[in-house]
Amino acid sequence: MRTKGPEGPLRPALVTLLNEREPELASDADFNRRVTPAEFEAATLDRFRLLDLDGDGALGEDEFTRFIAR
């Protein structure tokens, strides 16, 4: 993965695939400002399913390319 872009270091917002400013807090399903292991796992699986465009349980480079092109 590149750590520098043409204008200098890449900022995290430029290298994320999902548009979440605070992915950890977005995992807080009951909005109590605490993320339990179960909440974090559920959010992680939801994010994975969004990226796994062909539903095969694995992420390939082609899926990243297609996801970014959307």
PyMOL Python script that loads the backbone (N, CA, C, O; Angstrom):
from pymol import cmd

cmd.read_pdbstr("""\
ATOM      1  N   MET A   1       0.843  -1.178   0.000  1.00  0.00           N
ATOM      2  CA  MET A   1       0.000   0.000   0.000  1.00  0.00           C
ATOM      3  C   MET A   1       0.888   1.242   0.000  1.00  0.00           C
ATOM      4  O   MET A   1       1.893   1.304   0.709  1.00  0.00           O
ATOM      5  N   ARG A   2       0.505   2.214  -0.797  1.00  0.00           N
ATOM      6  CA  ARG A   2       1.273   3.458  -0.840  1.00  0.00           C
ATOM      7  C   ARG A   2       1.020   4.275   0.404  1.00  0.00           C
ATOM      8  O   ARG A   2      -0.098   4.332   0.917  1.00  0.00           O
ATOM      9  N   THR A   3       2.072   4.904   0.879  1.00  0.00           N
ATOM     10  CA  THR A   3       1.906   5.795   2.015  1.00  0.00           C
ATOM     11  C   THR A   3       2.120   7.245   1.635  1.00  0.00           C
ATOM     12  O   THR A   3       1.928   8.144   2.453  1.00  0.00           O
ATOM     13  N   LYS A   4       2.517   7.474   0.391  1.00  0.00           N
ATOM     14  CA  LYS A   4       2.689   8.846  -0.090  1.00  0.00           C
ATOM     15  C   LYS A   4       1.950   9.013  -1.402  1.00  0.00           C
ATOM     16  O   LYS A   4       1.968   8.132  -2.262  1.00  0.00           O
ATOM     17  N   GLY A   5       1.314  10.132  -1.540  1.00  0.00           N
ATOM     18  CA  GLY A   5       0.652  10.477  -2.784  1.00  0.00           C
ATOM     19  C   GLY A   5       1.477  11.532  -3.503  1.00  0.00           C
ATOM     20  O   GLY A   5       2.546  11.914  -3.026  1.00  0.00           O
ATOM     21  N   PRO A   6       0.992  12.008  -4.649  1.00  0.00           N
ATOM     22  CA  PRO A   6       1.732  13.013  -5.406  1.00  0.00           C
ATOM     23  C   PRO A   6       1.971  14.306  -4.618  1.00  0.00           C
ATOM     24  O   PRO A   6       2.965  14.997  -4.843  1.00  0.00           O
ATOM     25  N   GLU A   7       1.070  14.627  -3.704  1.00  0.00           N
ATOM     26  CA  GLU A   7       1.196  15.871  -2.938  1.00  0.00           C
ATOM     27  C   GLU A   7       1.751  15.641  -1.533  1.00  0.00           C
ATOM     28  O   GLU A   7       1.715  16.562  -0.716  1.00  0.00           O
ATOM     29  N   GLY A   8       2.257  14.461  -1.223  1.00  0.00           N
ATOM     30  CA  GLY A   8       2.789  14.181   0.108  1.00  0.00           C
ATOM     31  C   GLY A   8       2.085  12.994   0.730  1.00  0.00           C
ATOM     32  O   GLY A   8       1.470  12.200   0.019  1.00  0.00           O
ATOM     33  N   PRO A   9       2.163  12.858   2.050  1.00  0.00           N
ATOM     34  CA  PRO A   9       1.552  11.710   2.717  1.00  0.00           C
ATOM     35  C   PRO A   9       0.051  11.654   2.478  1.00  0.00           C
ATOM     36  O   PRO A   9      -0.626  12.681   2.442  1.00  0.00           O
ATOM     37  N   LEU A  10      -0.459  10.431   2.315  1.00  0.00           N
ATOM     38  CA  LEU A  10      -1.897  10.259   2.143  1.00  0.00           C
ATOM     39  C   LEU A  10      -2.594  10.450   3.479  1.00  0.00           C
ATOM     40  O   LEU A  10      -2.116   9.991   4.516  1.00  0.00           O
ATOM     41  N   ARG A  11      -3.697  11.114   3.441  1.00  0.00           N
ATOM     42  CA  ARG A  11      -4.508  11.274   4.645  1.00  0.00           C
ATOM     43  C   ARG A  11      -5.435  10.075   4.767  1.00  0.00           C
ATOM     44  O   ARG A  11      -5.829   9.513   3.745  1.00  0.00           O
ATOM     45  N   PRO A  12      -5.796   9.663   5.973  1.00  0.00           N
ATOM     46  CA  PRO A  12      -6.660   8.487   6.132  1.00  0.00           C
ATOM     47  C   PRO A  12      -7.943   8.558   5.313  1.00  0.00           C
ATOM     48  O   PRO A  12      -8.400   7.537   4.801  1.00  0.00           O
ATOM     49  N   ALA A  13      -8.527   9.733   5.182  1.00  0.00           N
ATOM     50  CA  ALA A  13      -9.780   9.862   4.428  1.00  0.00           C
ATOM     51  C   ALA A  13      -9.594   9.475   2.970  1.00  0.00           C
ATOM     52  O   ALA A  13     -10.559   9.090   2.309  1.00  0.00           O
ATOM     53  N   LEU A  14      -8.394   9.567   2.466  1.00  0.00           N
ATOM     54  CA  LEU A  14      -8.154   9.236   1.071  1.00  0.00           C
ATOM     55  C   LEU A  14      -7.929   7.749   0.846  1.00  0.00           C
ATOM     56  O   LEU A  14      -7.976   7.295  -0.298  1.00  0.00           O
ATOM     57  N   VAL A  15      -7.691   6.989   1.881  1.00  0.00           N
ATOM     58  CA  VAL A  15      -7.390   5.577   1.695  1.00  0.00           C
ATOM     59  C   VAL A  15      -8.473   4.650   2.246  1.00  0.00           C
ATOM     60  O   VAL A  15      -8.297   3.431   2.240  1.00  0.00           O
ATOM     61  N   THR A  16      -9.573   5.196   2.714  1.00  0.00           N
ATOM     62  CA  THR A  16     -10.660   4.349   3.195  1.00  0.00           C
ATOM     63  C   THR A  16     -11.609   4.038   2.049  1.00  0.00           C
ATOM     64  O   THR A  16     -11.810   4.865   1.160  1.00  0.00           O
ATOM     65  N   LEU A  17     -12.186   2.854   2.071  1.00  0.00           N
ATOM     66  CA  LEU A  17     -13.135   2.468   1.031  1.00  0.00           C
ATOM     67  C   LEU A  17     -14.569   2.842   1.405  1.00  0.00           C
ATOM     68  O   LEU A  17     -15.383   3.172   0.543  1.00  0.00           O
ATOM     69  N   LEU A  18     -14.855   2.785   2.682  1.00  0.00           N
ATOM     70  CA  LEU A  18     -16.199   3.121   3.144  1.00  0.00           C
ATOM     71  C   LEU A  18     -16.175   4.522   3.730  1.00  0.00           C
ATOM     72  O   LEU A  18     -15.212   4.907   4.394  1.00  0.00           O
ATOM     73  N   ASN A  19     -17.203   5.263   3.493  1.00  0.00           N
ATOM     74  CA  ASN A  19     -17.239   6.656   3.926  1.00  0.00           C
ATOM     75  C   ASN A  19     -17.707   6.744   5.378  1.00  0.00           C
ATOM     76  O   ASN A  19     -18.843   7.128   5.655  1.00  0.00           O
ATOM     77  N   GLU A  20     -16.813   6.381   6.296  1.00  0.00           N
ATOM     78  CA  GLU A  20     -17.112   6.461   7.717  1.00  0.00           C
ATOM     79  C   GLU A  20     -16.032   7.285   8.384  1.00  0.00           C
ATOM     80  O   GLU A  20     -14.860   6.909   8.372  1.00  0.00           O
ATOM     81  N   ARG A  21     -16.419   8.398   8.961  1.00  0.00           N
ATOM     82  CA  ARG A  21     -15.433   9.258   9.615  1.00  0.00           C
ATOM     83  C   ARG A  21     -14.917   8.627  10.898  1.00  0.00           C
ATOM     84  O   ARG A  21     -13.732   8.750  11.208  1.00  0.00           O
ATOM     85  N   GLU A  22     -15.765   7.967  11.634  1.00  0.00           N
ATOM     86  CA  GLU A  22     -15.405   7.332  12.906  1.00  0.00           C
ATOM     87  C   GLU A  22     -15.894   5.888  12.901  1.00  0.00           C
ATOM     88  O   GLU A  22     -16.920   5.587  13.510  1.00  0.00           O
ATOM     89  N   PRO A  23     -15.178   4.991  12.227  1.00  0.00           N
ATOM     90  CA  PRO A  23     -15.677   3.616  12.111  1.00  0.00           C
ATOM     91  C   PRO A  23     -15.852   2.909  13.455  1.00  0.00           C
ATOM     92  O   PRO A  23     -16.743   2.072  13.600  1.00  0.00           O
ATOM     93  N   GLU A  24     -15.018   3.233  14.430  1.00  0.00           N
ATOM     94  CA  GLU A  24     -15.179   2.577  15.729  1.00  0.00           C
ATOM     95  C   GLU A  24     -16.492   3.000  16.380  1.00  0.00           C
ATOM     96  O   GLU A  24     -17.260   2.156  16.841  1.00  0.00           O
ATOM     97  N   LEU A  25     -16.750   4.307  16.418  1.00  0.00           N
ATOM     98  CA  LEU A  25     -18.007   4.777  17.014  1.00  0.00           C
ATOM     99  C   LEU A  25     -19.215   4.356  16.185  1.00  0.00           C
ATOM    100  O   LEU A  25     -20.300   4.162  16.732  1.00  0.00           O
ATOM    101  N   ALA A  26     -19.044   4.213  14.885  1.00  0.00           N
ATOM    102  CA  ALA A  26     -20.147   3.752  14.044  1.00  0.00           C
ATOM    103  C   ALA A  26     -20.519   2.307  14.366  1.00  0.00           C
ATOM    104  O   ALA A  26     -21.603   1.849  14.003  1.00  0.00           O
ATOM    105  N   SER A  27     -19.633   1.594  15.039  1.00  0.00           N
ATOM    106  CA  SER A  27     -19.904   0.214  15.449  1.00  0.00           C
ATOM    107  C   SER A  27     -20.801   0.151  16.681  1.00  0.00           C
ATOM    108  O   SER A  27     -21.282  -0.926  17.033  1.00  0.00           O
ATOM    109  N   ASP A  28     -21.031   1.269  17.334  1.00  0.00           N
ATOM    110  CA  ASP A  28     -21.807   1.330  18.571  1.00  0.00           C
ATOM    111  C   ASP A  28     -23.297   1.224  18.241  1.00  0.00           C
ATOM    112  O   ASP A  28     -23.965   2.235  18.026  1.00  0.00           O
ATOM    113  N   ALA A  29     -23.804   0.008  18.204  1.00  0.00           N
ATOM    114  CA  ALA A  29     -25.174  -0.245  17.752  1.00  0.00           C
ATOM    115  C   ALA A  29     -26.233   0.311  18.696  1.00  0.00           C
ATOM    116  O   ALA A  29     -27.304   0.712  18.241  1.00  0.00           O
ATOM    117  N   ASP A  30     -25.962   0.346  19.993  1.00  0.00           N
ATOM    118  CA  ASP A  30     -26.973   0.833  20.935  1.00  0.00           C
ATOM    119  C   ASP A  30     -26.722   2.277  21.394  1.00  0.00           C
ATOM    120  O   ASP A  30     -27.393   2.774  22.298  1.00  0.00           O
ATOM    121  N   PHE A  31     -25.758   2.934  20.764  1.00  0.00           N
ATOM    122  CA  PHE A  31     -25.469   4.359  20.992  1.00  0.00           C
ATOM    123  C   PHE A  31     -25.180   4.710  22.446  1.00  0.00           C
ATOM    124  O   PHE A  31     -25.557   5.786  22.912  1.00  0.00           O
ATOM    125  N   ASN A  32     -24.514   3.812  23.164  1.00  0.00           N
ATOM    126  CA  ASN A  32     -24.156   4.102  24.550  1.00  0.00           C
ATOM    127  C   ASN A  32     -22.717   4.592  24.682  1.00  0.00           C
ATOM    128  O   ASN A  32     -22.187   4.691  25.788  1.00  0.00           O
ATOM    129  N   ARG A  33     -22.087   4.899  23.544  1.00  0.00           N
ATOM    130  CA  ARG A  33     -20.717   5.423  23.467  1.00  0.00           C
ATOM    131  C   ARG A  33     -19.674   4.385  23.907  1.00  0.00           C
ATOM    132  O   ARG A  33     -18.544   4.736  24.246  1.00  0.00           O
ATOM    133  N   ARG A  34     -20.064   3.116  23.899  1.00  0.00           N
ATOM    134  CA  ARG A  34     -19.144   2.020  24.190  1.00  0.00           C
ATOM    135  C   ARG A  34     -19.351   0.953  23.135  1.00  0.00           C
ATOM    136  O   ARG A  34     -20.486   0.604  22.812  1.00  0.00           O
ATOM    137  N   VAL A  35     -18.268   0.437  22.601  1.00  0.00           N
ATOM    138  CA  VAL A  35     -18.352  -0.593  21.575  1.00  0.00           C
ATOM    139  C   VAL A  35     -17.936  -1.920  22.203  1.00  0.00           C
ATOM    140  O   VAL A  35     -16.795  -2.096  22.630  1.00  0.00           O
ATOM    141  N   THR A  36     -18.883  -2.840  22.248  1.00  0.00           N
ATOM    142  CA  THR A  36     -18.594  -4.158  22.795  1.00  0.00           C
ATOM    143  C   THR A  36     -17.932  -5.010  21.716  1.00  0.00           C
ATOM    144  O   THR A  36     -18.027  -4.684  20.533  1.00  0.00           O
ATOM    145  N   PRO A  37     -17.270  -6.085  22.100  1.00  0.00           N
ATOM    146  CA  PRO A  37     -16.708  -6.991  21.088  1.00  0.00           C
ATOM    147  C   PRO A  37     -17.773  -7.493  20.111  1.00  0.00           C
ATOM    148  O   PRO A  37     -17.503  -7.623  18.917  1.00  0.00           O
ATOM    149  N   ALA A  38     -18.971  -7.772  20.605  1.00  0.00           N
ATOM    150  CA  ALA A  38     -20.044  -8.250  19.723  1.00  0.00           C
ATOM    151  C   ALA A  38     -20.458  -7.174  18.714  1.00  0.00           C
ATOM    152  O   ALA A  38     -20.675  -7.476  17.541  1.00  0.00           O
ATOM    153  N   GLU A  39     -20.568  -5.918  19.169  1.00  0.00           N
ATOM    154  CA  GLU A  39     -20.914  -4.820  18.256  1.00  0.00           C
ATOM    155  C   GLU A  39     -19.821  -4.630  17.199  1.00  0.00           C
ATOM    156  O   GLU A  39     -20.112  -4.436  16.018  1.00  0.00           O
ATOM    157  N   PHE A  40     -18.568  -4.689  17.639  1.00  0.00           N
ATOM    158  CA  PHE A  40     -17.465  -4.492  16.710  1.00  0.00           C
ATOM    159  C   PHE A  40     -17.431  -5.612  15.672  1.00  0.00           C
ATOM    160  O   PHE A  40     -17.208  -5.358  14.488  1.00  0.00           O
ATOM    161  N   GLU A  41     -17.651  -6.855  16.114  1.00  0.00           N
ATOM    162  CA  GLU A  41     -17.664  -7.982  15.179  1.00  0.00           C
ATOM    163  C   GLU A  41     -18.805  -7.868  14.177  1.00  0.00           C
ATOM    164  O   GLU A  41     -18.615  -8.118  12.987  1.00  0.00           O
ATOM    165  N   ALA A  42     -19.993  -7.489  14.654  1.00  0.00           N
ATOM    166  CA  ALA A  42     -21.143  -7.337  13.758  1.00  0.00           C
ATOM    167  C   ALA A  42     -20.891  -6.245  12.723  1.00  0.00           C
ATOM    168  O   ALA A  42     -21.204  -6.424  11.546  1.00  0.00           O
ATOM    169  N   ALA A  43     -20.332  -5.121  13.148  1.00  0.00           N
ATOM    170  CA  ALA A  43     -20.034  -4.027  12.216  1.00  0.00           C
ATOM    171  C   ALA A  43     -18.966  -4.453  11.204  1.00  0.00           C
ATOM    172  O   ALA A  43     -19.046  -4.116  10.023  1.00  0.00           O
ATOM    173  N   THR A  44     -17.973  -5.196  11.683  1.00  0.00           N
ATOM    174  CA  THR A  44     -16.920  -5.674  10.789  1.00  0.00           C
ATOM    175  C   THR A  44     -17.493  -6.600   9.727  1.00  0.00           C
ATOM    176  O   THR A  44     -17.143  -6.490   8.552  1.00  0.00           O
ATOM    177  N   LEU A  45     -18.367  -7.507  10.130  1.00  0.00           N
ATOM    178  CA  LEU A  45     -18.991  -8.418   9.161  1.00  0.00           C
ATOM    179  C   LEU A  45     -19.867  -7.652   8.169  1.00  0.00           C
ATOM    180  O   LEU A  45     -19.881  -7.977   6.982  1.00  0.00           O
ATOM    181  N   ASP A  46     -20.595  -6.642   8.640  1.00  0.00           N
ATOM    182  CA  ASP A  46     -21.407  -5.814   7.732  1.00  0.00           C
ATOM    183  C   ASP A  46     -20.526  -5.117   6.707  1.00  0.00           C
ATOM    184  O   ASP A  46     -20.857  -5.086   5.521  1.00  0.00           O
ATOM    185  N   ARG A  47     -19.405  -4.557   7.155  1.00  0.00           N
ATOM    186  CA  ARG A  47     -18.490  -3.870   6.235  1.00  0.00           C
ATOM    187  C   ARG A  47     -17.884  -4.848   5.230  1.00  0.00           C
ATOM    188  O   ARG A  47     -17.746  -4.534   4.048  1.00  0.00           O
ATOM    189  N   PHE A  48     -17.526  -6.028   5.714  1.00  0.00           N
ATOM    190  CA  PHE A  48     -16.968  -7.039   4.813  1.00  0.00           C
ATOM    191  C   PHE A  48     -17.977  -7.414   3.731  1.00  0.00           C
ATOM    192  O   PHE A  48     -17.625  -7.527   2.557  1.00  0.00           O
ATOM    193  N   ARG A  49     -19.235  -7.606   4.133  1.00  0.00           N
ATOM    194  CA  ARG A  49     -20.268  -7.960   3.148  1.00  0.00           C
ATOM    195  C   ARG A  49     -20.460  -6.858   2.107  1.00  0.00           C
ATOM    196  O   ARG A  49     -20.760  -7.151   0.949  1.00  0.00           O
ATOM    197  N   LEU A  50     -20.294  -5.610   2.500  1.00  0.00           N
ATOM    198  CA  LEU A  50     -20.386  -4.515   1.535  1.00  0.00           C
ATOM    199  C   LEU A  50     -19.276  -4.597   0.490  1.00  0.00           C
ATOM    200  O   LEU A  50     -19.493  -4.297  -0.684  1.00  0.00           O
ATOM    201  N   LEU A  51     -18.093  -5.003   0.925  1.00  0.00           N
ATOM    202  CA  LEU A  51     -16.947  -5.062   0.022  1.00  0.00           C
ATOM    203  C   LEU A  51     -16.893  -6.353  -0.788  1.00  0.00           C
ATOM    204  O   LEU A  51     -16.330  -6.365  -1.882  1.00  0.00           O
ATOM    205  N   ASP A  52     -17.459  -7.425  -0.281  1.00  0.00           N
ATOM    206  CA  ASP A  52     -17.439  -8.739  -0.950  1.00  0.00           C
ATOM    207  C   ASP A  52     -18.534  -8.771  -2.007  1.00  0.00           C
ATOM    208  O   ASP A  52     -19.588  -9.372  -1.800  1.00  0.00           O
ATOM    209  N   LEU A  53     -18.287  -8.134  -3.120  1.00  0.00           N
ATOM    210  CA  LEU A  53     -19.314  -7.924  -4.137  1.00  0.00           C
ATOM    211  C   LEU A  53     -19.819  -9.217  -4.760  1.00  0.00           C
ATOM    212  O   LEU A  53     -20.982  -9.287  -5.156  1.00  0.00           O
ATOM    213  N   ASP A  54     -18.974 -10.245  -4.859  1.00  0.00           N
ATOM    214  CA  ASP A  54     -19.430 -11.497  -5.454  1.00  0.00           C
ATOM    215  C   ASP A  54     -19.889 -12.514  -4.413  1.00  0.00           C
ATOM    216  O   ASP A  54     -20.302 -13.619  -4.766  1.00  0.00           O
ATOM    217  N   GLY A  55     -19.819 -12.149  -3.130  1.00  0.00           N
ATOM    218  CA  GLY A  55     -20.334 -12.994  -2.067  1.00  0.00           C
ATOM    219  C   GLY A  55     -19.603 -14.305  -1.862  1.00  0.00           C
ATOM    220  O   GLY A  55     -20.184 -15.263  -1.352  1.00  0.00           O
ATOM    221  N   ASP A  56     -18.331 -14.366  -2.252  1.00  0.00           N
ATOM    222  CA  ASP A  56     -17.593 -15.633  -2.119  1.00  0.00           C
ATOM    223  C   ASP A  56     -16.833 -15.764  -0.800  1.00  0.00           C
ATOM    224  O   ASP A  56     -16.147 -16.764  -0.587  1.00  0.00           O
ATOM    225  N   GLY A  57     -16.941 -14.780   0.081  1.00  0.00           N
ATOM    226  CA  GLY A  57     -16.268 -14.850   1.365  1.00  0.00           C
ATOM    227  C   GLY A  57     -14.814 -14.445   1.326  1.00  0.00           C
ATOM    228  O   GLY A  57     -14.091 -14.637   2.304  1.00  0.00           O
ATOM    229  N   ALA A  58     -14.377 -13.891   0.220  1.00  0.00           N
ATOM    230  CA  ALA A  58     -12.992 -13.424   0.081  1.00  0.00           C
ATOM    231  C   ALA A  58     -13.002 -12.104  -0.683  1.00  0.00           C
ATOM    232  O   ALA A  58     -13.907 -11.835  -1.474  1.00  0.00           O
ATOM    233  N   LEU A  59     -11.983 -11.288  -0.433  1.00  0.00           N
ATOM    234  CA  LEU A  59     -11.871 -10.011  -1.138  1.00  0.00           C
ATOM    235  C   LEU A  59     -10.717 -10.081  -2.112  1.00  0.00           C
ATOM    236  O   LEU A  59      -9.584 -10.382  -1.737  1.00  0.00           O
ATOM    237  N   GLY A  60     -11.016  -9.802  -3.355  1.00  0.00           N
ATOM    238  CA  GLY A  60      -9.989  -9.772  -4.387  1.00  0.00           C
ATOM    239  C   GLY A  60      -9.765  -8.365  -4.886  1.00  0.00           C
ATOM    240  O   GLY A  60     -10.587  -7.477  -4.659  1.00  0.00           O
ATOM    241  N   GLU A  61      -8.671  -8.164  -5.555  1.00  0.00           N
ATOM    242  CA  GLU A  61      -8.328  -6.833  -6.073  1.00  0.00           C
ATOM    243  C   GLU A  61      -9.422  -6.312  -6.999  1.00  0.00           C
ATOM    244  O   GLU A  61      -9.721  -5.118  -6.996  1.00  0.00           O
ATOM    245  N   ASP A  62     -10.016  -7.196  -7.787  1.00  0.00           N
ATOM    246  CA  ASP A  62     -11.078  -6.767  -8.705  1.00  0.00           C
ATOM    247  C   ASP A  62     -12.286  -6.212  -7.951  1.00  0.00           C
ATOM    248  O   ASP A  62     -12.953  -5.302  -8.442  1.00  0.00           O
ATOM    249  N   GLU A  63     -12.573  -6.747  -6.768  1.00  0.00           N
ATOM    250  CA  GLU A  63     -13.701  -6.245  -5.985  1.00  0.00           C
ATOM    251  C   GLU A  63     -13.412  -4.836  -5.468  1.00  0.00           C
ATOM    252  O   GLU A  63     -14.304  -3.988  -5.450  1.00  0.00           O
ATOM    253  N   PHE A  64     -12.189  -4.585  -5.052  1.00  0.00           N
ATOM    254  CA  PHE A  64     -11.820  -3.235  -4.620  1.00  0.00           C
ATOM    255  C   PHE A  64     -11.953  -2.252  -5.778  1.00  0.00           C
ATOM    256  O   PHE A  64     -12.471  -1.147  -5.615  1.00  0.00           O
ATOM    257  N   THR A  65     -11.483  -2.667  -6.940  1.00  0.00           N
ATOM    258  CA  THR A  65     -11.552  -1.794  -8.116  1.00  0.00           C
ATOM    259  C   THR A  65     -13.004  -1.498  -8.465  1.00  0.00           C
ATOM    260  O   THR A  65     -13.357  -0.349  -8.731  1.00  0.00           O
ATOM    261  N   ARG A  66     -13.843  -2.523  -8.467  1.00  0.00           N
ATOM    262  CA  ARG A  66     -15.271  -2.323  -8.789  1.00  0.00           C
ATOM    263  C   ARG A  66     -15.965  -1.492  -7.717  1.00  0.00           C
ATOM    264  O   ARG A  66     -16.814  -0.661  -8.038  1.00  0.00           O
ATOM    265  N   PHE A  67     -15.618  -1.704  -6.454  1.00  0.00           N
ATOM    266  CA  PHE A  67     -16.245  -0.950  -5.367  1.00  0.00           C
ATOM    267  C   PHE A  67     -15.887   0.530  -5.484  1.00  0.00           C
ATOM    268  O   PHE A  67     -16.753   1.391  -5.328  1.00  0.00           O
ATOM    269  N   ILE A  68     -14.639   0.824  -5.752  1.00  0.00           N
ATOM    270  CA  ILE A  68     -14.200   2.215  -5.884  1.00  0.00           C
ATOM    271  C   ILE A  68     -14.863   2.880  -7.085  1.00  0.00           C
ATOM    272  O   ILE A  68     -15.162   4.073  -7.036  1.00  0.00           O
ATOM    273  N   ALA A  69     -15.098   2.134  -8.159  1.00  0.00           N
ATOM    274  CA  ALA A  69     -15.681   2.686  -9.369  1.00  0.00           C
ATOM    275  C   ALA A  69     -17.153   3.048  -9.194  1.00  0.00           C
ATOM    276  O   ALA A  69     -17.687   3.815  -9.996  1.00  0.00           O
ATOM    277  N   ARG A  70     -17.812   2.529  -8.186  1.00  0.00           N
ATOM    278  CA  ARG A  70     -19.239   2.825  -7.969  1.00  0.00           C
ATOM    279  C   ARG A  70     -19.488   4.276  -7.686  1.00  0.00           C
ATOM    280  O   ARG A  70     -20.634   4.677  -7.483  1.00  0.00           O
TER     281      ARG A  70
END
""", "prot")
cmd.dss("prot")
cmd.show_as("cartoon", "prot")
cmd.util.cbc("prot")
cmd.orient("prot")
